[in-house]
Amino acid sequence: FASRELRSVLRQVYLYAFGLLGGFVTALVSVGVILFGVLVWLMGVPDDAAASAHFRFLPGALASLSVGTGLWLYHWMVVQREVDVSPLGEGSSRRAYAYMLAALGLAALAVGVGIVVTNATAIFVDSARDAFTAPDFWRNRVVLFITLAALGGPTWGYYWRSAQLRVRDAGAEERASLARRVFIFGALTIGVLALLGSLIFLLFVFLRDMLAGDLALASLQDTKGAIGVVAAVAVFLPYY
């Protein structure tokens, strides 16, 4: 039925939202699982001392990577064949796809920054270490940060740069597009709400401990998560 459906909005939603985006996310998550597992074995603290037990996740991750990559490549070839006869594929659908992937990359980067700052706070505060079960608790968290940065950084950088190039070429038309406005105002809204909620919690803990006469460096133990959120928001919110 494709010959009669090339200009169908439903077809474009399937190709970009399910075929391309679904395949890309499946492959990306699989790469993240593999990378995290390998780095934990090399740098972190694995749960199992035997390599055969630690890497038991590998067959499933490789299978998911193969399926996701195959889905993405197949649907990408379909999109390329139909791009000349489907103006939706060249315009709004492709734009929305790029901004969705840029949002995924940005979210991964923000979570990674929050994790590394939370981890640094826990190391800085001696009493915060009581909440962890092992003296090397920070190593796996550093590995998680590296994994998120390695996946989110290139994804956000590539697709956000392509979006900025479209703004340079199309000007006001691209700036006024719905996908771009949803992405930018969505990032602003989530960032401001996260920042406001974290600052309210920080103020609450400060006033609680001050009024109880317990204000000390150990108060950071209760606020390390909020500090990580503030740090992550502070990196990206001013830019957007």
Residue pairs with C-beta under 8 A, 6 or more apart in sequence:
2 11
5 11
6 82
6 85
6 86
7 85
7 86
7 87
7 88
9 88
11 86
12 86
12 88
12 89
12 92
12 93
13 93
15 75
15 78
15 79
15 89
15 93
16 79
16 89
16 93
16 94
16 96
16 97
17 97
17 100
19 71
19 72
19 74
19 75
19 78
20 72
20 75
20 76
20 79
20 97
21 97
21 100
21 101
22 68
22 71
23 67
23 68
23 69
23 70
23 71
23 72
23 73
23 74
23 75
24 68
24 72
24 101
25 68
25 104
26 64
26 65
26 67
26 68
26 71
27 64
27 65
27 68
27 69
27 72
28 68
28 104
28 151
28 155
29 64
29 68
30 61
30 62
30 64
30 65
30 68
31 65
31 151
32 147
32 148
32 151
33 57
33 61
33 64
34 58
34 61
34 62
34 65
35 147
35 150
35 151
36 143
36 144
36 147
37 54
37 55
37 57
37 58
37 61
39 143
39 146
39 147
40 46
40 54
40 140
40 143
41 51
41 54
41 55
43 139
43 142
43 143
44 136
44 139
44 140
44 142
44 143
45 134
45 136
45 139
45 140
46 54
47 54
48 54
79 89
79 94
82 89
83 89
83 90
92 177
92 178
92 179
95 163
95 166
95 174
95 177
95 179
95 180
96 179
98 159
98 162
98 163
98 179
99 159
99 163
99 179
99 180
99 182
99 183
101 155
101 159
102 155
102 156
102 159
102 160
102 163
102 183
103 183
103 186
103 187
104 152
104 155
104 156
105 151
105 152
105 153
105 154
105 155
105 156
105 157
105 158
105 159
105 160
106 152
106 156
106 160
106 187
106 236
107 152
108 148
108 149
108 151
108 152
108 155
108 156
109 148
109 149
109 152
109 153
109 156
109 236
110 232
110 233
110 235
110 236
111 148
111 152
111 232
112 144
112 145
112 147
112 148
112 149
112 152
113 145
113 228
113 231
113 232
113 235
114 225
114 228
114 229
114 231
114 232
115 141
115 144
115 145
115 148
115 228
116 141
116 142
116 145
116 228
117 227
117 228
117 231
117 232
118 141
118 224
118 225
118 227
118 228
119 138
119 141
119 142
119 145
121 128
121 220
121 224
121 227
121 228
122 128
122 129
122 131
122 132
122 137
122 138
122 221
122 224
123 129
123 138
124 220
125 217
125 218
125 220
125 221
125 224
127 217
127 218
127 221
128 218
128 220
128 221
128 224
129 135
129 137
131 221
163 174
163 180
166 174
167 174
167 175
167 180
174 180
184 240
187 236
187 237
187 240
188 237
188 240
191 233
191 236
191 237
191 240
192 237
194 229
194 232
194 233
195 229
195 230
195 233
195 234
195 237
197 229
198 226
198 227
198 229
198 230
198 233
199 226
199 230
201 223
201 226
202 223
202 226
202 227
202 230
205 219
205 222
205 223
205 226
206 215
206 219
209 215
209 216
209 219
220 227
